[in-house]
Amino acid sequence: MMFKTITIIGFGLIGSSLARKINDESLCEKLVCADVSHTVCDQVLELNLADEVTTDIGKSVEDADLVIIAVPVGVYEEIGEVISGSLKSGAIITDVGSVKEQAIKRLQPYLPADVSFVPSHPIAGTEKSGPEAGFANLFEGRWAIITPIDEGEDSDAVQKVASFWESCGAMVEMMTPKHHDRVLGITSHLPHLIAFSIVGTANDLEEDIKSEVIKYSAGGFRDFTRIAAGDPTMWRDIFLNNKEAVLDVLQRFNEDLTELQKAIRRDEGDKLLTFLVRPRKYAKLLLMPSKKSRLNQIVV
Ligand code: NAP
């Protein structure tokens, strides 16, 4: 057993996937589920995913040796406030939030000195939400990024969180929170922003064209709609909490798009071709056959 008691706060896609894996691998003696939603708690009971299920977030952490926060980043302060007085001395707190600098800023001030906070982020997910959407092998062969609060920190708590992710099937990488946010800004947050925007554009089209869009969406548009089907609250929190990196990469993207626009308008075929050739090296690297099975996942 890695931990005696684990509490997961927020039992959606990520929280419930972790619960399934924790149960399968017997990573703790007691698993506690805490979620504000009564509906979610009822589903968790029905699915038999935890030993204890509660909407009392503060009480849920009293015995926990490991607390996993799996809620949207926008409610981290709320969680911090509620759990701060109930945490056991020596407890390890980790999270799965898709942005890290703001996650730390929002949560850490509430945590007492005798607990260890080890922020993390599994690069795995789907566009679905809720406890029924989770599955045990979501993290299999995926990266779990740990962003220790003190740069280069290699404490016992960091090691334990790293081992935990490995037990969930993930490969662990360490980086600074700032670096994490910049990398995910381009690899995940910008693509999602573009997808939300394109699907929004299609939605605003006149009714007759809209039905054609749906009918012929087997092309690239289908992938955009899947990506844009992610939970709106979660995505709002990601964009607002990774503002700097998202705006920076969006600016660069807009500049490139303007260049493309100009090249098309001016019939500059060579320039256009240079642009279109550039992405091929990434496509070759990313779409190698061994990685094929991963293409059905969305990286958040
Ligand atoms: P989800 O399926 O929407 O689950 C989140 C759960 O947290 C919901 O049950 C929600 O209840 C609950 N919740 C909201 N506010 C709460 C509060 N104050 N106290 C307790 N529970 C609360 O979301 P998810 O996809 O698992 O994402 C959770 C976290 O993982 C986010 O920070 C996200 O950035 C990160 N993440 C997501 C993915 C992905 O692909 N989805 C991948 C990696 C990391 P309600 O339904 O009532 O709001």
Residues whose N, C-alpha, C, O or C-beta is under 5 A from the ligand:
A	BS01	NAP	I9 G10 F11 G12 L13 I14 G15 A34 D35 V36 S37 V40 A70 V71 P72 V73 V75 E78 V96 G97 S98 P122 A124 G125 T126 K128 S129 G130 D231 I298 V300
